[in-house]
């Protein structure tokens, strides 16, 4: 059984008219007003996955005037000195007349906000349909979802391979897809050839969203492309650098620099100066080539540079 509390004194520490705020790492700061407090029974609040369970005796109805959102909060979830979450602000309570005015304005705004949401939804649908039509017209060589019996992630892998073959005709790409309990993914692998950034220009269109590790949440973003041509939750791009190419790069850098390469890619670049922490030759090659196109690689040559980050600012790929 629930009973609305109308008198501030009956409410105890949490009172009608008081200001509470809410914010966390994923949400901006908002201030709301407690407009009702209700007694409740047979409800419990669990603090954290392994936290304690508390009985809820009262719940506060809170209206946030900045966006006219209303929520229901257990009063024992409202803290006084918390950095984030629901926090009781040190402000004098509003009068009942002011509270009634906020409630009245909230009720007046609801049909207006609902109409705005409806128009925004319809406009978004219209824009997405126009974008789908544009994608179909501009990419007639790709297979569309409505013309295929493949799963979305398998179709995405197939279309991505078509795009990569068209963009980089001299490079052999392995594009595979898979599904598992947590979703699905597409994996792209190739040897030498274009940089990962160049490949991701095409591959990123097939990823449907991103994972927020801070909040342990996967967020879907613009899925218009994947709606038409397929896609997956995750798309991974990995370029392999052959040992021959790595050896040639290490030898080229060594030829124009004081660091001696002895033919061992696992050896430290400068063992006589350990505090410089340059790393192994493999590490140097990997860092140097991260943004380089190796499709027509023939060697390394120096750049006229007085200062910068070694080796990236001091060398370039021949013919680059």
C-alpha positions as CSV (number, residue, x, y, z in Angstrom):
1,X,0.0,0.0,0.0
2,X,1.3,3.5,-0.9
3,X,0.3,6.7,0.7
4,X,1.2,10.2,-0.6
5,X,2.8,12.4,2.0
6,X,1.6,16.0,1.7
7,X,3.2,17.6,4.7
8,X,7.0,18.3,4.8
9,X,7.3,17.4,8.5
10,X,5.8,14.0,7.9
11,X,8.5,13.4,5.2
12,X,11.4,13.5,7.6
13,X,14.8,14.5,6.2
14,X,13.6,14.4,2.5
15,X,10.9,17.0,1.9
16,X,8.6,18.1,-0.8
17,X,10.0,21.1,-2.6
18,X,13.7,20.2,-2.0
19,X,16.1,20.3,-4.8
20,X,18.1,17.2,-5.8
21,X,20.6,16.8,-8.6
22,X,21.7,13.9,-10.7
23,X,24.8,13.3,-12.8
24,X,27.4,10.6,-13.5
25,X,30.2,9.9,-16.0
26,X,27.6,9.2,-18.7
27,X,25.1,12.0,-17.9
28,X,25.4,15.7,-17.5
29,X,24.3,17.6,-14.3
30,X,20.6,18.1,-13.9
31,X,18.6,19.6,-11.0
32,X,15.1,18.5,-10.1
33,X,12.4,19.3,-7.5
34,X,10.7,16.8,-5.3
35,X,7.0,17.2,-5.9
36,X,5.6,14.2,-4.0
37,X,6.8,11.7,-1.4
38,X,5.0,8.3,-1.1
39,X,5.1,5.6,1.6
40,X,5.8,2.2,0.1
41,X,6.1,-1.4,1.2
42,X,7.5,-4.7,0.0
43,X,10.2,-2.9,-2.0
44,X,13.9,-3.3,-1.6
45,X,17.0,-1.5,-3.1
46,X,20.2,-3.3,-3.9
47,X,23.4,-1.2,-3.8
48,X,25.8,-2.6,-6.3
49,X,26.2,-6.2,-7.5
50,X,27.6,-7.3,-4.2
51,X,26.2,-4.6,-2.0
52,X,23.7,-4.5,0.8
53,X,19.9,-4.7,0.3
54,X,17.9,-2.0,2.0
55,X,14.1,-1.8,2.4
56,X,12.5,1.2,0.6
57,X,10.1,3.0,3.0
58,X,9.6,6.1,0.9
59,X,9.9,7.2,-2.8
60,X,10.2,10.7,-4.1
61,X,8.6,11.8,-7.3
62,X,11.1,14.3,-8.9
63,X,10.5,16.6,-11.9
64,X,13.5,18.1,-13.8
65,X,12.4,21.4,-15.2
66,X,15.3,21.7,-17.6
67,X,13.9,18.9,-19.8
68,X,10.5,18.3,-18.1
69,X,11.5,14.7,-17.2
70,X,9.9,13.0,-14.2
71,X,11.3,10.0,-12.3
72,X,10.7,8.1,-9.1
73,X,13.6,7.8,-6.6
74,X,13.8,5.8,-3.4
75,X,14.6,8.3,-0.7
76,X,17.4,6.1,0.7
77,X,19.1,6.4,-2.7
78,X,19.3,10.2,-2.3
79,X,22.6,11.1,-0.6
80,X,23.9,14.4,0.8
81,X,27.6,14.3,0.0
82,X,27.9,12.1,-3.1
83,X,29.9,13.2,-6.2
84,X,27.6,11.4,-8.6
85,X,24.1,9.9,-8.5
86,X,21.1,11.4,-6.8
87,X,22.3,14.1,-4.4
88,X,20.3,16.4,-2.0
89,X,21.3,20.0,-2.7
90,X,21.8,22.5,0.1
91,X,18.9,24.8,-1.0
92,X,15.8,25.9,0.9
93,X,12.6,23.9,-0.1
94,X,10.2,25.5,-2.5
95,X,6.8,26.5,-1.2
96,X,3.8,24.3,-2.0
97,X,2.6,27.0,-4.4
98,X,5.9,26.8,-6.3
99,X,5.8,23.0,-6.4
100,X,2.2,23.1,-7.7
101,X,3.3,25.5,-10.4
102,X,6.1,23.1,-11.5
103,X,3.6,20.2,-11.6
104,X,1.2,22.2,-13.7
105,X,3.9,23.3,-16.1
106,X,5.1,19.7,-16.4
107,X,1.6,18.5,-17.3
108,X,1.2,21.3,-19.9
109,X,4.5,20.5,-21.5
110,X,3.9,16.8,-22.0
111,X,1.7,16.9,-25.1
112,X,4.0,19.6,-26.6
113,X,7.1,17.4,-26.0
114,X,5.3,14.3,-27.3
115,X,4.5,16.2,-30.5
116,X,8.1,17.3,-30.8
117,X,9.4,13.7,-30.3
118,X,6.9,12.5,-33.0
119,X,8.0,15.1,-35.5
120,X,11.7,14.4,-34.7
121,X,11.2,10.6,-35.2
122,X,9.3,11.1,-38.5
123,X,12.0,13.5,-39.8
124,X,14.7,11.0,-38.8
125,X,12.9,8.2,-40.6
126,X,12.6,10.4,-43.7
127,X,16.3,11.3,-43.7
128,X,17.3,7.7,-43.2
129,X,15.2,6.5,-46.1
130,X,16.7,9.2,-48.3
131,X,20.1,8.0,-47.2
132,X,19.3,4.4,-48.0
133,X,18.1,5.4,-51.4
134,X,21.3,7.4,-52.0
135,X,23.5,4.4,-50.9
136,X,21.7,2.1,-53.3
137,X,22.2,4.5,-56.2
138,X,25.8,5.3,-55.5
139,X,26.9,1.7,-54.8
140,X,25.1,-0.5,-57.4
141,X,28.0,-3.0,-57.3
142,X,27.2,-4.0,-53.7
143,X,24.7,-6.6,-52.7
144,X,21.6,-5.3,-50.9
145,X,20.0,-6.9,-47.9
146,X,16.7,-7.4,-49.7
147,X,18.5,-9.3,-52.5
148,X,20.4,-11.7,-50.2
149,X,19.6,-14.6,-48.0
150,X,22.8,-14.1,-46.0
151,X,22.9,-13.0,-42.4
152,X,23.7,-9.3,-41.9
153,X,27.3,-9.9,-40.7
154,X,28.0,-12.4,-43.5
155,X,26.6,-10.0,-46.1
156,X,28.6,-7.2,-44.6
157,X,31.8,-9.2,-44.9
158,X,31.1,-10.0,-48.5
159,X,30.3,-6.4,-49.5
160,X,33.4,-5.1,-47.6
161,X,35.6,-7.5,-49.6
162,X,34.0,-6.2,-52.8
163,X,34.8,-2.6,-51.8
164,X,38.4,-3.4,-50.7
165,X,39.1,-5.3,-54.0
166,X,37.8,-2.3,-55.9
167,X,39.8,0.2,-53.9
168,X,43.1,-1.9,-53.7
169,X,43.1,-4.2,-56.7
170,X,46.7,-5.4,-56.2
171,X,46.2,-6.5,-52.5
172,X,44.7,-9.8,-51.4
173,X,42.4,-9.4,-48.4
174,X,41.0,-12.0,-46.1
175,X,37.5,-10.9,-44.9
176,X,35.7,-13.3,-42.6
177,X,32.7,-13.0,-40.4
178,X,31.5,-14.9,-37.3
179,X,28.7,-14.9,-34.7
180,X,28.9,-15.8,-31.0
181,X,27.0,-15.3,-27.8
182,X,27.9,-11.6,-27.5
183,X,27.1,-10.7,-31.0
184,X,29.0,-10.9,-34.3
185,X,32.1,-9.5,-36.0
186,X,34.0,-9.1,-39.2
187,X,37.8,-9.7,-39.4
188,X,40.0,-8.1,-42.2
189,X,43.5,-9.3,-42.7
190,X,46.1,-8.5,-45.3
191,X,49.9,-8.5,-45.9
192,X,51.9,-5.3,-46.3
193,X,49.8,-3.1,-48.7
194,X,47.8,-0.1,-47.6
195,X,47.8,1.3,-44.0
196,X,45.2,0.2,-41.5
197,X,43.8,3.8,-41.6
198,X,43.2,3.5,-45.4
199,X,41.4,0.2,-45.0
200,X,39.3,1.4,-42.0
201,X,37.9,4.1,-44.2
202,X,35.9,1.4,-45.8
203,X,35.6,-1.1,-43.0
204,X,34.2,1.3,-40.3
205,X,31.0,1.8,-42.3
206,X,30.1,-1.8,-41.5
207,X,30.5,-1.5,-37.7
208,X,27.1,-0.9,-36.2
209,X,28.2,0.9,-33.0
210,X,30.9,0.9,-30.3
211,X,31.5,-0.5,-26.9
212,X,31.7,1.9,-23.9
213,X,34.1,0.2,-21.4
214,X,33.4,2.9,-18.8
215,X,29.7,1.9,-18.6
216,X,30.1,-1.7,-19.9
217,X,27.6,-0.9,-22.6
218,X,27.5,-1.3,-26.4
219,X,25.9,1.7,-28.1
220,X,24.4,1.4,-31.6
221,X,25.1,4.4,-33.9
222,X,24.0,5.2,-37.5
223,X,23.0,1.8,-39.0
224,X,21.7,3.1,-42.3
225,X,24.7,1.6,-44.2
226,X,24.4,-1.8,-42.5
227,X,20.6,-1.8,-43.0
228,X,21.3,-1.7,-46.7
229,X,24.6,-3.6,-47.1
230,X,25.0,-5.6,-43.9
231,X,27.3,-5.1,-41.0
232,X,28.4,-6.4,-37.6
233,X,28.8,-5.2,-34.0
234,X,32.6,-5.2,-34.4
235,X,35.0,-4.9,-37.4
236,X,38.7,-5.6,-36.8
237,X,41.4,-4.6,-39.3
238,X,44.9,-6.2,-38.9
239,X,47.8,-5.8,-41.3
240,X,50.7,-8.2,-41.3
241,X,54.1,-7.0,-42.2
242,X,56.3,-9.7,-43.7
243,X,59.7,-10.4,-42.2
244,X,61.3,-9.4,-45.5
245,X,59.7,-6.0,-45.5
246,X,60.5,-5.5,-41.9
247,X,64.2,-6.4,-42.5
248,X,64.5,-4.0,-45.4
249,X,63.0,-1.1,-43.3
250,X,65.3,-1.8,-40.4
251,X,68.3,-2.0,-42.7
252,X,67.2,1.2,-44.4
253,X,66.9,3.1,-41.2
254,X,70.2,1.7,-39.9
255,X,72.0,2.8,-43.1
256,X,71.1,6.5,-42.6
257,X,71.3,6.5,-38.8
258,X,73.7,5.8,-36.0
259,X,71.7,2.8,-34.8
260,X,73.3,-0.4,-36.0
261,X,71.0,-3.2,-37.2
262,X,72.6,-6.7,-36.8
263,X,69.9,-8.6,-38.7
264,X,67.9,-9.6,-35.6
265,X,64.5,-7.9,-35.4
266,X,64.0,-9.0,-31.8
267,X,67.2,-7.2,-30.7
268,X,67.2,-3.9,-28.9
269,X,67.8,-0.9,-31.2
270,X,70.3,0.7,-29.0
271,X,71.5,-1.7,-26.2
272,X,74.2,0.8,-25.1
273,X,71.6,3.4,-24.1
274,X,68.9,1.5,-22.2
275,X,67.4,4.6,-20.7
276,X,66.3,5.8,-24.1
277,X,63.8,2.9,-24.2
278,X,63.7,2.8,-28.0
279,X,62.6,-0.8,-28.0
280,X,63.3,-3.7,-30.4
281,X,63.7,-3.3,-34.1
282,X,60.3,-5.0,-34.6
283,X,58.7,-2.3,-32.4
284,X,60.4,0.5,-34.4
285,X,59.3,-1.0,-37.7
286,X,55.7,-1.5,-36.5
287,X,55.5,2.1,-35.2
288,X,57.1,3.5,-38.4
289,X,54.8,1.7,-40.8
290,X,51.5,2.2,-38.8
291,X,50.4,5.0,-41.2
292,X,52.5,4.1,-44.2
293,X,51.3,2.5,-47.5
294,X,53.6,-0.5,-48.3
295,X,51.9,-1.4,-51.6
296,X,54.8,-0.4,-53.7
297,X,57.5,-0.6,-51.1
298,X,61.1,-0.6,-52.4
299,X,63.0,0.8,-49.4
300,X,63.4,3.6,-47.0
301,X,65.0,7.0,-47.5
302,X,65.8,9.9,-45.1
303,X,63.9,13.2,-44.9
304,X,65.7,16.5,-44.3
305,X,64.5,17.0,-40.7
306,X,66.4,18.6,-37.8
307,X,64.0,17.5,-35.0
308,X,61.0,15.4,-34.5
309,X,59.9,11.9,-33.5
310,X,62.3,9.1,-34.5
311,X,62.0,7.4,-36.9
312,X,58.6,8.6,-38.3
313,X,59.7,12.2,-38.9
314,X,63.2,11.3,-40.2
315,X,62.4,8.7,-42.9
316,X,59.8,7.8,-45.5
317,X,59.0,5.0,-47.8
318,X,60.6,5.3,-51.2
319,X,58.1,6.4,-53.8
320,X,55.6,7.3,-51.0
